[in-house]
Amino acid sequence: MELGRIINHKIIIEPTDNKGFCVRVGCGKFVFNNINDLQQGLKEYLSNPEEIEKDYNKIQTTECETASESKVLVPPFPSPSQGLAR
């Protein structure tokens, strides 16, 4: 796989007790249900980190502006079945 530009964030992968993974990318934390989803999500992110981060930040800004106090914000990244870029 060819990587896009050098990423500016540390990526930390932590396995969970239920065979899933918690992944920290910079200050964001994302959850994967299994190794296949993790691999797909990382592949998509590493192939175009600038675009993925741009889309993530755009969605987060919009959700923050419209969220009520009782709403929990869940990052859209990753969802391999829907694709990371939205």
N, C-alpha and C positions, 0 to 999 in steps of 0.2 A: 504494500500500500504506500502510495506517495502521500506525505503529510503536507498540509497547507503551510501557512506561515508558522513560525515558532510561536507556541502558545505562551501567554503571559501569566498563566495561573498554574499553581501546583494542583495536581490531580491525586486525590487520596481515595483508595478503594478499601472499604471495610466490609468483610463478609458478615452476614447476619445468621442467627440461629436457624432460620427457616429456609436456608439455601438462597437467600436473596443477597443484595448488596446495597450499601449506602455509599454514595460517591460524592465527595466534596470537590468542587471545581471553584477555586477562589473562595468567595464567600457564599456560594450557592451549594445547597445539599439536595441530592436527587436519589431516588430509590428505584432499584431494578428488581424484578421478581425472580429472575434467573440469569444464568451465565450467558445465554443466547441474547437476551435483551441488553445485557451489559455490553457485550461485544459489539452489537449493532449500534448502540448509542454512542460508544466511544469511537467507532469507525466514522459515524456521521459527524461527530464533533471534531475529531482530529483532521478530517478531510477539508473542513471549512469552518474553523473556529470563529472567525470574524463575523460571518453571516449568522451562525447559530447564536452567538452572544448578542448581536444586534436584534434578532427576532425575540430572544428571551427578554432583553431589557425593554423592548417595546411593549410586550405583553404584560410584564410586571408593572410598568408605569401605568398602563391602562387599567389594570385590575386594582392597583392601589388607589387610583382616583375614584373608582366606583364602588369600592368595598365598604361595607358597613362594619361596625365594631364586632358583630357576631359572625362575620364571614371569615373562614379560614382560607388563606391564599395557598394554593398548591402550585408549585412551578410546573409548567407544561413540559419541561425536559425531564426525562426522555419518554417517548412513546413510540417505539419502533414501528408499531402497526399503523400509526398515523404519520410517522416521519417526524424528525426533529424540527425541521424548518416549517414555520407556519406562515 
